């Protein structure tokens, strides 16, 4: 079987074509600025997610509900989302 690596359900040739279009539209000198902006945006998103998580945890501790099954389920879901964001960020970093 022939497996091609995919990125967001897009094959390698599509990624190359999209990168070609980006270079044609923005120019090669603007691509580092765009990548920096995307990196800062992802960092801001990650920081905001961590801030929300810390506020929810602090509020739960203050109200004595930190060790319930509901909070464990929420923590598992937050961990899944964090892992998915880190996987996405890692694949973007590798592409740049």
C-alpha positions in Angstrom: 0.0 0.0 0.0 1.2 3.5 -0.8 0.6 5.9 2.1 1.1 9.6 1.6 1.5 11.8 4.7 -1.6 14.1 5.2 -2.0 17.4 6.9 -5.6 18.3 7.8 -6.9 15.7 5.4 -4.8 17.3 2.6 -2.2 15.3 0.6 1.3 16.4 0.0 0.7 17.7 -3.5 -2.2 19.9 -2.3 0.1 21.3 0.5 2.8 22.2 -2.0 0.2 23.8 -4.3 -1.2 25.9 -1.4 2.3 27.0 -0.4 2.9 28.0 -4.0 -0.2 30.1 -4.0 0.7 31.7 -0.7 4.2 32.6 -2.0 2.6 34.1 -5.2 0.0 36.1 -3.2 2.1 37.3 -0.3 5.6 37.1 -1.6 8.5 35.2 0.0 9.5 38.2 2.2 6.1 38.2 4.0 6.0 34.5 4.9 8.2 34.7 8.0 5.9 37.5 9.3 2.8 35.4 8.7 4.4 32.4 10.4 5.3 34.6 13.4 1.8 35.9 13.6 0.4 32.4 13.5 2.8 31.4 16.2 1.9 34.3 18.4 -1.8 33.6 17.9 -1.5 29.9 18.8 0.5 31.0 21.9 -2.2 33.5 22.9 -4.8 30.8 22.5 -2.8 28.3 24.6 -2.3 31.0 27.3 -6.0 31.8 27.3 -6.9 28.2 27.6 -4.6 27.8 30.5 -6.0 30.9 32.2 -9.5 29.6 31.9 -8.5 26.2 33.2 -6.8 27.8 36.2 -9.8 30.0 37.0 -12.2 27.0 36.8 -9.9 25.0 39.0 -9.5 27.8 41.5 -13.2 28.4 41.7 -13.8 24.6 42.1 -11.3 24.5 45.0 -12.9 27.5 46.7 -16.3 25.8 46.5 -15.1 22.3 47.5 -16.0 20.5 44.3 -12.6 19.7 42.9 -12.6 16.0 43.3 -15.9 15.0 41.7 -16.4 12.8 38.7 -17.6 15.7 36.7 -14.4 17.6 37.2 -12.4 14.5 36.3 -14.3 14.2 33.0 -13.8 17.9 32.3 -10.0 17.5 33.0 -9.8 14.6 30.6 -11.6 16.6 27.9 -9.3 19.6 28.5 -6.3 17.3 28.3 -7.5 15.9 25.0 -8.0 19.4 23.5 -4.6 20.5 24.8 -3.0 17.4 23.2 -4.7 18.1 19.9 -3.6 21.7 19.9 0.0 20.7 20.7 -0.1 18.1 17.9 -1.4 20.7 15.5 1.2 23.3 16.6 3.9 20.7 16.3 2.9 19.8 12.8 2.8 23.5 11.8 6.3 24.0 13.4 7.7 21.1 11.4 6.3 22.4 8.2 7.9 25.8 8.7 
